[in-house]
């Protein structure tokens, strides 16, 4: 086959990229056409996504890709749960609200007073997180907002951007599965559940699987961006983690777990069907959609958000420090420092992450980290410990031993965290590709165009196209980590 050019729009919670991907049938080459910040804005006490700025940057990036040749497909992936509401003229009713906004506070408890959590979980199989779309909608209703009364459509972030590109309103399965409104077994909206909360169901769009051709880029958009007519818009796995998992380069995931590492860390297994039980509910595991009718059985972990917020706090004090330098400082801080529970509610959106870390350590009777290196090392050690806890719970729930962890995404660039994770878990950690999300996005588009087969073919292309790095556990570190993990489990019960 001749080489095809695809464009992946990959939006993370901290930054976005438009990536050009060239695929010749065997190998994929990626190049970042445009990289831009994704900075939320606070107005009137509410935290919003600056969606129009994102849209402008996306168009700039697509125009740059278009100058390289004819684009065979455009697909968008983003973080989960957040959405825009459209009126009867398909105009936004309001700026999409950030999932970390305080409007979601107390909504899990309110929902539980209306419908037992066991019934919600039995249907949706989703971990109870305060920002799940179900709770955001409940917050809107509870606040007396008129938006739900006049809304005609709800579109998740990638679906909204696809709509602006091609004029077609659909909900892609993997992004819809983050909402806690989807029946995990049938893969359709659980409208009966929504009615029990007195939430509107007519605003929900039809669900399509990843790899669905939605339509062609609108003529006015194509003209402005210099795109050829009839450039297809293709839904990849709209949830960025789902696109990343599609590009995990294992030959068989039977005894391996994956970790998509970025602002969030999502660790889990790829399964043929949902795993829903009272124990999985109690331990906080979730069932989300994957490519090829698979289920991503996983747990959401706070991730490198802790380090990102420390870095922002240092910058506010006049200390602009690169991530690479922070990692070096953390390595020099030594291995006898304190740890925290990364998912403690105090770390979700603190005014100062360093202060929150120090207060936790003080309250738990640990050494209080003082220097920048000590604070970042506390974050990294804590993540390694939470990864081990999650890894062992995956083994328990699945009823089998796991012998490998694959890490993909931007977090793989932190080699210290990768080694700490291998030492703490006691299994090899295979890292890469860094751009797993973009690779998965583009190869799912290629699958939609019948240029490639199914999930196993996608992974074969990834193995052929990208290098990985393996971190072996240091047996001399095992006893130290075992002791530290025992204290971690005791502190976080």
C-alpha positions as CSV (number, residue, x, y, z in Angstrom):
1,X,0.0,0.0,0.0
2,X,1.0,3.6,-0.5
3,X,1.8,5.7,2.6
4,X,-1.2,7.3,4.2
5,X,-1.3,10.4,6.3
6,X,-3.6,10.6,9.4
7,X,-4.1,13.3,12.0
8,X,-4.6,12.5,15.7
9,X,-5.9,15.2,18.0
10,X,-4.8,14.1,21.5
11,X,-6.0,16.3,24.4
12,X,-4.7,15.6,27.9
13,X,-5.6,17.3,31.1
14,X,-2.4,19.5,31.0
15,X,-1.6,19.8,27.3
16,X,-2.8,18.9,23.8
17,X,-1.2,17.9,20.6
18,X,-2.1,17.5,17.0
19,X,0.0,14.6,15.6
20,X,0.7,13.6,12.0
21,X,1.0,9.9,11.5
22,X,2.3,8.3,8.4
23,X,1.4,4.6,8.0
24,X,2.7,2.3,5.2
25,X,0.9,-0.8,6.2
26,X,3.6,-2.1,8.5
27,X,5.2,0.8,10.3
28,X,3.8,4.0,11.8
29,X,5.8,7.2,12.1
30,X,4.6,10.0,14.3
31,X,5.4,13.7,14.3
32,X,4.0,16.4,16.5
33,X,2.6,19.1,14.3
34,X,1.4,21.4,17.0
35,X,1.7,21.2,20.8
36,X,-0.2,23.6,23.1
37,X,-1.2,24.1,26.7
38,X,-4.6,23.0,28.1
39,X,-5.1,25.6,30.8
40,X,-8.4,25.7,32.6
41,X,-9.9,29.1,33.5
42,X,-11.8,30.0,36.6
43,X,-14.6,32.5,36.4
44,X,-17.4,33.3,38.8
45,X,-16.1,30.6,41.2
46,X,-16.4,27.8,38.5
47,X,-13.5,26.0,36.9
48,X,-14.0,25.7,33.1
49,X,-12.2,24.2,30.2
50,X,-11.1,26.8,27.7
51,X,-12.7,24.8,24.9
52,X,-12.7,27.6,22.3
53,X,-8.9,28.1,22.7
54,X,-8.5,24.3,22.4
55,X,-10.6,24.4,19.2
56,X,-8.5,27.2,17.8
57,X,-5.3,25.3,18.5
58,X,-6.7,22.1,17.0
59,X,-7.5,24.0,13.8
60,X,-4.0,25.4,13.7
61,X,-2.5,21.9,14.1
62,X,-4.8,20.4,11.5
63,X,-3.9,23.1,9.0
64,X,-0.2,22.3,9.6
65,X,-0.8,18.6,8.9
66,X,-2.8,19.5,5.8
67,X,0.2,21.3,4.3
68,X,2.1,17.9,4.4
69,X,-0.4,16.1,2.2
70,X,-3.8,14.7,1.8
71,X,-5.2,13.6,5.2
72,X,-6.8,10.1,5.2
73,X,-8.6,10.6,8.5
74,X,-8.9,12.8,11.6
75,X,-9.7,11.5,15.1
76,X,-10.0,13.1,18.5
77,X,-9.3,11.6,21.9
78,X,-9.5,13.4,25.3
79,X,-9.8,12.8,29.0
80,X,-13.1,11.3,30.2
81,X,-16.4,12.3,31.9
82,X,-16.6,16.0,30.8
83,X,-19.2,17.2,28.3
84,X,-20.9,20.0,26.5
85,X,-24.7,20.6,26.3
86,X,-26.2,21.8,23.1
87,X,-29.5,23.6,22.5
88,X,-32.0,23.2,19.7
89,X,-29.7,25.1,17.3
90,X,-26.7,22.9,18.3
91,X,-25.1,25.8,20.1
92,X,-23.3,25.3,23.4
93,X,-25.5,26.1,26.4
94,X,-22.4,26.9,28.5
95,X,-18.7,26.4,28.7
96,X,-17.8,22.8,29.6
97,X,-17.0,22.6,33.3
98,X,-13.7,21.0,34.5
99,X,-14.1,17.7,36.4
100,X,-12.2,19.1,39.3
101,X,-14.7,21.8,39.9
102,X,-16.3,21.9,43.4
103,X,-19.8,21.5,42.0
104,X,-19.4,17.8,42.2
105,X,-18.8,17.8,46.0
106,X,-21.4,15.7,47.9
107,X,-23.0,14.2,44.7
108,X,-21.9,10.7,45.4
109,X,-23.7,10.8,48.7
110,X,-26.8,12.4,47.2
111,X,-26.9,9.7,44.5
112,X,-26.6,7.0,47.1
113,X,-29.6,8.5,48.9
114,X,-31.7,8.0,45.8
115,X,-30.4,4.7,44.4
116,X,-28.3,2.2,46.3
117,X,-24.6,2.2,45.2
118,X,-24.7,-1.6,44.8
119,X,-27.4,-1.2,42.1
120,X,-25.6,1.6,40.3
121,X,-22.4,-0.5,40.3
122,X,-24.2,-3.7,39.2
123,X,-25.4,-2.0,36.1
124,X,-22.5,0.3,35.2
125,X,-19.5,-1.4,36.8
126,X,-17.9,1.9,37.3
127,X,-15.7,3.1,40.2
128,X,-17.4,5.8,42.2
129,X,-15.6,9.0,41.5
130,X,-17.1,12.4,42.3
131,X,-16.6,13.8,38.8
132,X,-18.3,10.9,36.9
133,X,-20.8,12.4,34.4
134,X,-23.8,11.0,36.3
135,X,-22.8,13.0,39.3
136,X,-22.1,16.1,37.3
137,X,-25.6,16.0,35.8
138,X,-27.1,15.4,39.2
139,X,-25.2,18.5,40.4
140,X,-26.7,20.5,37.6
141,X,-30.2,19.3,38.5
142,X,-29.7,19.9,42.2
143,X,-28.4,23.4,41.7
144,X,-31.5,24.5,39.9
145,X,-29.7,25.2,36.6
146,X,-32.0,25.5,33.6
147,X,-29.5,23.9,31.3
148,X,-30.9,20.4,31.5
149,X,-34.4,21.7,30.9
150,X,-33.4,23.2,27.5
151,X,-30.6,20.9,26.4
152,X,-31.2,18.8,23.3
153,X,-27.9,17.0,23.1
154,X,-25.1,15.9,25.4
155,X,-21.7,15.4,23.8
156,X,-18.5,14.3,25.6
157,X,-15.4,16.3,24.8
158,X,-14.1,14.2,21.8
159,X,-17.7,13.8,20.5
160,X,-18.2,17.6,20.7
161,X,-15.0,18.2,18.8
162,X,-15.9,15.6,16.2
163,X,-19.3,17.4,15.8
164,X,-17.6,20.7,15.2
165,X,-15.4,19.0,12.6
166,X,-18.1,17.1,10.7
167,X,-21.5,18.0,12.0
168,X,-22.4,14.5,13.1
169,X,-23.5,13.9,16.7
170,X,-22.6,10.5,18.1
171,X,-21.3,9.1,21.4
172,X,-18.2,6.9,21.0
173,X,-18.4,3.9,23.3
174,X,-15.1,4.2,25.3
175,X,-15.8,7.8,26.2
176,X,-19.4,7.1,27.0
177,X,-18.3,4.3,29.3
178,X,-16.6,6.8,31.6
179,X,-19.9,8.4,32.5
180,X,-21.4,5.9,34.9
181,X,-24.5,6.0,32.7
182,X,-23.8,3.0,30.4
183,X,-24.9,-0.5,31.0
184,X,-21.6,-2.4,31.2
185,X,-23.1,-5.6,29.8
186,X,-25.3,-4.3,26.9
187,X,-23.1,-1.3,26.0
188,X,-26.3,0.8,25.8
189,X,-27.4,3.8,27.9
190,X,-29.1,2.7,31.2
191,X,-32.0,4.9,30.7
192,X,-33.9,3.3,33.6
193,X,-31.1,4.3,36.0
194,X,-31.2,7.9,34.7
195,X,-35.0,8.1,35.2
196,X,-34.5,7.0,38.8
197,X,-32.5,10.2,39.2
198,X,-35.0,12.2,37.2
199,X,-32.4,13.0,34.6
200,X,-33.2,13.5,31.0
201,X,-32.5,10.6,28.6
202,X,-33.4,12.3,25.3
203,X,-30.2,14.3,25.3
204,X,-28.1,11.2,24.9
205,X,-26.7,10.4,21.4
206,X,-26.5,7.0,19.7
207,X,-23.4,5.1,20.7
208,X,-20.8,4.0,18.1
209,X,-17.8,1.7,18.5
210,X,-14.2,2.9,18.1
211,X,-13.2,2.8,14.4
212,X,-16.5,4.3,13.2
213,X,-16.4,6.7,10.3
214,X,-18.6,9.6,11.4
215,X,-18.6,11.7,8.2
216,X,-16.6,14.2,6.3
217,X,-15.1,17.4,7.5
218,X,-17.6,20.3,7.0
219,X,-17.0,22.3,3.9
220,X,-16.5,25.6,5.8
221,X,-13.9,24.0,8.1
222,X,-12.1,22.2,5.2
223,X,-11.9,25.5,3.3
224,X,-10.4,27.4,6.3
225,X,-7.9,24.7,7.1
226,X,-6.8,23.8,3.6
227,X,-8.1,20.3,3.8
228,X,-9.2,18.3,0.7
229,X,-12.9,17.8,0.3
230,X,-14.4,14.7,1.9
231,X,-11.7,14.3,4.5
232,X,-13.1,11.7,6.8
233,X,-13.6,12.2,10.5
234,X,-13.1,8.9,12.3
235,X,-13.9,8.1,15.9
236,X,-10.9,6.4,17.5
237,X,-11.2,5.2,21.0
238,X,-12.3,8.6,22.2
239,X,-11.1,8.1,25.8
240,X,-7.4,8.8,25.7
241,X,-6.6,5.8,27.9
242,X,-8.6,3.5,25.6
243,X,-6.5,4.6,22.6
244,X,-3.4,4.1,24.7
245,X,-4.4,0.6,25.8
246,X,-5.0,-0.3,22.1
247,X,-1.3,0.4,21.5
248,X,0.1,-1.6,24.5
249,X,2.7,-3.7,22.6
250,X,2.1,-7.1,24.3
251,X,1.8,-10.2,22.2
252,X,-0.7,-11.6,24.8
253,X,-2.1,-9.7,27.7
254,X,-3.0,-12.9,29.5
255,X,-0.5,-12.4,32.4
256,X,0.2,-8.7,32.0
257,X,-1.3,-5.6,33.4
258,X,-1.1,-2.2,31.8
259,X,-0.5,1.3,33.2
260,X,-1.4,4.3,31.2
261,X,0.7,7.0,32.9
262,X,0.2,10.7,32.7
263,X,-1.8,13.2,34.8
264,X,-3.8,10.2,35.8
265,X,-2.4,6.7,36.2
266,X,-4.9,4.0,35.1
267,X,-3.8,0.4,35.9
268,X,-5.7,-2.6,34.7
269,X,-6.4,-5.6,32.6
270,X,-7.9,-6.1,29.2
271,X,-10.8,-8.5,29.5
272,X,-13.4,-10.0,27.2
273,X,-16.3,-9.2,29.5
274,X,-17.0,-7.0,32.5
275,X,-15.8,-8.1,35.9
276,X,-18.5,-6.9,38.4
277,X,-18.7,-8.2,41.9
278,X,-19.2,-6.8,45.4
279,X,-15.5,-7.2,45.9
280,X,-14.6,-5.2,42.8
281,X,-17.0,-2.5,43.9
282,X,-15.5,-2.4,47.4
283,X,-12.0,-2.1,46.0
284,X,-13.0,0.7,43.6
285,X,-12.4,-1.0,40.3
286,X,-14.0,0.1,37.1
287,X,-15.2,-1.5,33.8
288,X,-14.7,0.8,30.8
289,X,-15.0,0.1,27.1
290,X,-12.0,-0.9,24.9
291,X,-11.2,-1.5,21.3
292,X,-12.5,-4.7,19.7
293,X,-15.4,-5.3,22.1
294,X,-13.0,-5.6,25.1
295,X,-13.3,-4.3,28.6
296,X,-10.7,-2.2,30.3
297,X,-10.9,-3.4,33.9
298,X,-8.9,-0.8,35.8
299,X,-8.5,1.5,38.7
300,X,-8.0,5.3,38.4
301,X,-5.0,6.5,40.4
302,X,-4.1,10.2,41.0
303,X,-0.9,9.8,38.9
304,X,1.7,12.5,38.0
305,X,-0.9,15.1,39.0
306,X,0.9,15.3,42.3
307,X,4.2,16.1,40.7
308,X,2.6,18.6,38.2
309,X,1.0,20.5,41.1
310,X,4.2,20.6,43.0
311,X,6.0,22.0,40.0
312,X,3.2,24.6,39.6
313,X,3.6,25.6,43.3
314,X,7.4,25.9,42.9
315,X,6.9,28.1,39.8
316,X,4.5,30.4,41.8
317,X,7.4,30.9,44.3
318,X,9.7,31.9,41.4
319,X,11.3,28.5,40.8
320,X,10.8,27.3,37.3
321,X,12.2,23.7,37.3
322,X,11.9,21.2,34.5
323,X,10.5,17.8,35.1
324,X,13.9,16.2,34.3
325,X,15.6,18.4,36.9
326,X,12.8,17.6,39.5
327,X,13.4,13.9,38.9
328,X,17.1,14.2,39.4
329,X,16.5,16.1,42.6
330,X,14.1,13.4,43.7
331,X,16.7,10.7,43.0
332,X,19.2,12.6,45.2
333,X,16.7,12.9,48.0
334,X,17.3,9.2,48.9
335,X,15.0,6.3,49.5
336,X,14.1,6.6,53.2
337,X,11.5,9.3,52.8
338,X,7.8,9.4,53.6
339,X,4.8,8.5,51.5
340,X,1.1,9.4,51.1
341,X,-2.1,7.8,49.8
342,X,-2.1,9.5,46.3
343,X,-5.9,9.2,46.1
344,X,-6.6,10.9,49.4
345,X,-9.3,13.6,48.8
346,X,-7.0,16.4,50.0
347,X,-4.8,15.9,46.9
348,X,-7.6,16.3,44.4
349,X,-7.4,20.1,44.0
350,X,-5.4,21.6,46.9
351,X,-4.4,25.3,46.9
352,X,-0.9,24.1,47.5
353,X,0.2,20.5,46.8
354,X,3.5,20.8,48.8
355,X,1.5,22.0,51.8
356,X,-1.0,19.1,51.4
357,X,1.8,16.6,51.2
358,X,3.5,18.0,54.3
359,X,0.3,18.1,56.3
360,X,-0.4,14.4,55.5
361,X,3.1,13.3,56.5
362,X,2.8,15.4,59.7
363,X,-0.6,13.9,60.6
364,X,0.7,10.3,60.0
365,X,3.8,10.8,62.2
366,X,6.3,10.6,59.3
367,X,9.3,12.7,58.4
368,X,8.0,15.8,56.8
369,X,9.5,16.5,53.3
370,X,11.0,19.9,53.1
371,X,13.1,20.3,49.9
372,X,11.7,20.2,46.4
373,X,13.5,16.9,45.8
374,X,12.1,15.4,48.9
375,X,8.5,16.5,48.0
376,X,8.8,15.0,44.5
377,X,10.4,11.8,45.8
378,X,7.5,11.5,48.2
379,X,5.1,11.7,45.2
380,X,7.0,9.0,43.2
381,X,7.4,6.6,46.1
382,X,3.7,7.0,46.9
383,X,2.8,6.2,43.3
384,X,5.0,3.1,43.2
385,X,3.3,1.9,46.4
386,X,-0.2,2.5,45.1
387,X,0.7,0.7,41.9
388,X,1.7,-2.3,43.9
389,X,-1.5,-2.2,45.9
390,X,-3.5,-2.1,42.7
391,X,-1.4,-4.8,41.0
392,X,-2.0,-7.2,43.8
393,X,-5.7,-6.4,43.9
394,X,-5.9,-7.1,40.2
395,X,-4.4,-10.5,40.9
396,X,-6.9,-11.1,43.6
397,X,-9.9,-10.2,41.6
398,X,-8.8,-12.0,38.5
399,X,-7.6,-15.1,40.4
400,X,-4.3,-15.3,38.7
401,X,-0.7,-14.1,39.1
402,X,0.6,-11.4,36.8
403,X,4.2,-11.4,35.8
404,X,4.7,-8.1,33.8
405,X,3.6,-4.5,33.9
406,X,3.4,-2.5,30.6
407,X,3.6,1.2,31.1
408,X,2.6,3.5,28.2
409,X,2.2,7.3,27.9
410,X,4.1,10.4,28.9
411,X,4.9,9.0,32.4
412,X,7.3,6.5,30.8
413,X,9.7,9.4,30.4
414,X,10.2,9.3,34.2
415,X,12.8,6.5,34.4
416,X,13.1,6.9,38.1
417,X,9.4,6.1,38.6
418,X,9.7,3.2,36.3
419,X,12.6,1.7,38.3
420,X,10.9,2.4,41.6
421,X,7.8,0.6,40.3
422,X,9.7,-2.5,39.2
423,X,11.5,-2.7,42.5
424,X,8.3,-2.2,44.5
425,X,6.2,-4.7,42.4
426,X,9.0,-7.2,42.0
427,X,8.2,-7.8,38.3
428,X,9.7,-6.5,35.1
429,X,8.2,-3.2,33.9
430,X,8.2,-2.7,30.1
431,X,7.9,1.0,29.1
432,X,6.7,2.5,25.9
433,X,5.6,3.8,23.6
434,X,5.5,7.4,25.0
435,X,3.0,8.3,22.3
436,X,0.8,5.3,22.8
437,X,-2.4,7.3,22.7
438,X,-1.6,8.9,19.4
439,X,-0.5,5.6,18.0
440,X,-3.7,3.9,19.1
441,X,-5.8,6.8,17.8
442,X,-4.2,6.6,14.3
443,X,-4.1,2.9,14.0
444,X,-7.8,2.6,14.9
445,X,-8.4,5.1,12.1
446,X,-6.4,2.9,9.8
447,X,-8.5,-0.1,10.9
448,X,-11.7,1.8,10.1
449,X,-10.2,2.4,6.6
450,X,-9.5,-1.4,6.3
451,X,-5.8,-0.7,6.0
452,X,-5.2,-3.0,9.0
453,X,-7.0,-5.8,10.8
454,X,-8.0,-5.9,14.5
455,X,-6.5,-5.3,17.9
456,X,-3.7,-7.9,17.5
457,X,-2.6,-6.3,14.2
458,X,-2.5,-2.9,15.8
459,X,-0.2,-4.2,18.5
460,X,2.0,-5.9,15.9
461,X,2.5,-2.5,14.1
462,X,3.3,-0.8,17.4
463,X,6.0,-3.5,18.2
464,X,7.4,-2.9,14.7
465,X,7.3,0.9,15.0
466,X,8.4,1.8,18.5
467,X,11.2,0.8,20.9
468,X,10.5,-0.2,24.5
469,X,12.7,-0.2,27.6
470,X,12.5,-2.9,30.3
471,X,13.2,-2.2,34.0
472,X,14.1,-5.3,35.9
473,X,13.4,-5.4,39.7
474,X,16.5,-5.1,41.9
475,X,16.3,-8.1,44.3
476,X,18.4,-6.1,46.9
477,X,15.5,-3.6,47.2
478,X,12.8,-6.2,47.8
479,X,13.0,-6.2,51.7
480,X,13.0,-2.4,51.9
481,X,9.9,-2.1,49.7
482,X,8.1,-5.0,51.5
483,X,8.5,-3.1,54.8
484,X,7.4,0.2,53.3
485,X,4.4,-1.4,51.6
486,X,3.3,-3.0,54.8
487,X,3.3,0.5,56.4
488,X,1.5,2.0,53.4
489,X,-1.3,-0.6,53.6
490,X,-1.6,0.0,57.3
491,X,-1.8,3.8,56.9
492,X,-4.3,3.7,54.0
493,X,-6.8,1.2,55.4
